[in-house]
Amino acid sequence: MKKYLMLSCTLTCLILKAGYAQTKSNFDEFAGKATVKFGAQVHHSNYIERYNTSAGGFILESSGKRFGVSYSGRIGITSSNQFYAYTGAGQVLGFYLLKDSKNTGIGILGLIGILIPESIIIYSYPTTKSRLGFYLSPWGVEYIPDKETKVSIEAGLKYCIKLNERFYIEPFLGAKAIYKTDRQAVSAGLNFFFTK
């Protein structure tokens, strides 16, 4: 619990620093053009009074001045050493429809499903080297063998730090819930991005 408190305090300090330094010129300098970033993600969820999941994977993010979307997939283990996998529901549905599709209409629906973003991001409070984002992942799919596959919702804050013109680092902290259950979690992690 101490590590979550420390991470929460750190993010709060970064948010206050970013809010103090917000200006229009900073926003244009940091996010003057659309950016597509690809990278690695490390993610940990602590399901209250149940189990933990730790996973790593990929993340693809496309962002403009104020809004962005992202796609991610990760695999890992639970605290009881079970396999764990996660991705967006659109990707799961899309690949399922494409799997054995002989029908062109079903194939098109599968491609549309794959394009549905896993997360939606709203950005604010920029400085010349960083900006704060609120993210919402309303349709994540959590898979653990010997348990039901569940759909989750996660919301939280991410703080994107521009290391140079090509590399970014982004800590995030959020809250997660599994639909139709009482399972809730605190999630935290780190994204490492690069761009052309």
C-alpha positions in Angstrom: 0.0 0.0 0.0 2.9 2.3 0.7 4.1 2.1 -2.9 0.7 3.2 -4.2 0.6 6.1 -1.7 4.1 7.2 -2.8 3.1 6.9 -6.5 0.0 8.9 -5.8 1.9 11.7 -4.0 4.5 11.8 -6.8 1.7 12.2 -9.5 0.0 14.9 -7.4 3.2 16.9 -7.3 3.7 16.5 -11.0 0.2 17.6 -11.7 0.6 20.7 -9.5 3.8 21.6 -11.2 2.3 21.0 -14.7 -0.8 23.1 -13.8 1.3 26.0 -12.6 3.3 26.1 -15.8 0.4 25.9 -18.3 0.4 28.4 -21.2 -0.8 28.4 -24.7 2.7 28.6 -26.1 3.8 25.6 -24.0 0.8 23.6 -25.4 1.7 24.5 -29.0 5.4 23.6 -28.4 4.6 20.2 -26.8 1.7 19.1 -28.9 1.8 21.3 -32.0 1.2 18.4 -34.4 -0.4 14.9 -34.3 1.9 12.2 -33.0 1.9 8.4 -33.3 3.9 6.7 -30.6 4.7 3.0 -30.2 6.3 1.4 -27.1 6.3 -1.0 -24.2 4.0 -1.0 -21.2 4.5 -2.4 -17.7 1.2 -2.7 -15.8 0.3 -3.9 -12.3 -3.2 -4.2 -10.8 -3.9 -4.9 -7.2 -7.5 -6.3 -6.9 -8.6 -5.4 -3.4 -8.7 -8.5 -1.1 -8.4 -11.0 -4.1 -5.2 -11.2 -6.2 -2.7 -9.1 -8.2 -1.8 -9.1 -11.9 1.6 -8.0 -13.3 2.0 -7.8 -17.0 4.0 -6.3 -19.8 3.2 -5.7 -23.5 2.9 -3.2 -26.2 1.1 0.2 -26.5 0.3 2.2 -29.6 -1.0 5.7 -29.1 -2.1 8.4 -31.6 -2.6 11.9 -30.1 -3.4 15.4 -31.2 -3.4 18.6 -29.3 -6.2 17.7 -26.8 -7.3 14.1 -27.6 -5.8 10.7 -28.2 -6.6 7.1 -28.5 -4.5 4.0 -27.7 -4.3 0.3 -28.3 -2.5 -2.1 -25.9 -2.0 -5.7 -25.3 -0.2 -7.4 -22.5 0.5 -10.8 -20.9 1.7 -11.7 -17.5 0.9 -13.6 -14.3 -1.4 -13.3 -11.3 -0.2 -13.4 -7.7 -1.1 -17.2 -7.7 1.2 -17.7 -10.8 -1.6 -18.1 -13.3 -1.3 -16.9 -16.9 -3.0 -13.5 -17.4 -3.7 -11.6 -20.7 -5.4 -8.3 -21.5 -6.4 -6.3 -24.6 -9.3 -4.2 -25.8 -12.7 -5.7 -26.5 -12.7 -4.3 -30.0 -9.5 -6.2 -30.9 -10.9 -9.5 -29.3 -14.2 -9.1 -31.2 -12.5 -8.1 -34.5 -10.0 -11.0 -34.5 -12.8 -13.4 -33.6 -14.9 -12.3 -36.5 -12.0 -12.4 -38.9 -10.8 -15.9 -37.7 -13.1 -18.0 -39.8 -14.9 -15.4 -41.8 -15.9 -16.4 -45.3 -18.5 -13.6 -45.4 -17.2 -10.2 -46.7 -19.7 -8.4 -44.4 -18.5 -10.2 -41.3 -14.9 -9.6 -42.4 -15.5 -5.8 -42.6 -17.1 -5.9 -39.2 -14.0 -7.7 -37.9 -11.7 -5.0 -39.3 -13.9 -2.2 -37.8 -13.7 -4.0 -34.4 -9.9 -4.1 -34.6 -9.9 -0.3 -35.1 -12.0 0.5 -32.0 -9.5 2.0 -29.6 -8.9 0.4 -26.2 -8.5 3.8 -24.5 -9.6 7.4 -25.0 -7.3 10.1 -23.7 -8.0 13.8 -22.9 -4.9 16.0 -22.5 -4.4 19.2 -20.5 -1.9 21.1 -18.3 1.1 21.1 -20.7 4.6 22.4 -20.1 7.3 22.4 -22.8 8.4 18.9 -21.8 5.3 17.2 -20.3 1.5 17.1 -20.2 -1.2 15.5 -18.1 -3.8 13.2 -19.6 -7.0 11.6 -18.3 -7.6 8.2 -19.8 -10.7 6.0 -20.0 -10.5 2.3 -21.0 -14.2 1.3 -21.0 -13.9 -2.1 -22.7 -10.8 -4.1 -21.7 -10.9 -7.9 -21.8 -9.2 -9.7 -18.8 -8.4 -13.4 -19.4 -7.2 -15.8 -16.7 -7.4 -19.6 -17.4 -9.8 -21.5 -15.1 -11.7 -18.3 -14.5 -14.3 -16.6 -16.7 -13.1 -14.0 -19.2 -14.3 -10.7 -17.9 -14.7 -7.2 -19.4 -13.2 -4.3 -17.3 -13.4 -0.6 -17.1 -10.4 1.5 -16.1 -10.0 5.3 -15.6 -7.0 7.3 -14.4 -4.3 9.8 -15.0 -1.1 9.6 -17.1 1.7 12.0 -17.1 3.6 12.1 -20.4 7.2 13.3 -20.2 9.1 14.2 -23.4 12.7 13.1 -23.0 13.7 14.3 -26.4 12.2 14.6 -29.9 11.8 10.8 -30.2 11.4 9.3 -26.7 8.7 9.7 -24.1 8.1 8.1 -20.7 4.6 8.0 -19.1 3.7 6.9 -15.6 0.0 6.2 -15.0 -2.3 5.5 -12.1 -5.9 4.5 -12.2 -8.8 2.6 -10.8 -10.3 -0.5 -12.4 -13.5 -2.5 -12.0 -14.8 -5.7 -13.6 -18.3 -5.4 -15.0 -21.0 -7.4 -13.2 -18.8 -8.3 -10.2 -17.6 -6.6 -7.0 -13.9 -6.8 -8.1 -12.1 -3.5 -8.0 -8.4 -2.7 -8.4 -5.8 0.0 -8.2 -3.7 0.0 -11.3 -0.3 1.6 -11.9 2.4 1.3 -14.5 4.8 2.9 -16.9 4.8 3.4 -20.7 8.0 3.8 -22.7 7.3 5.4 -26.2 9.3 6.3 -29.3 8.2 8.1 -32.4 9.7 8.9 -35.8 
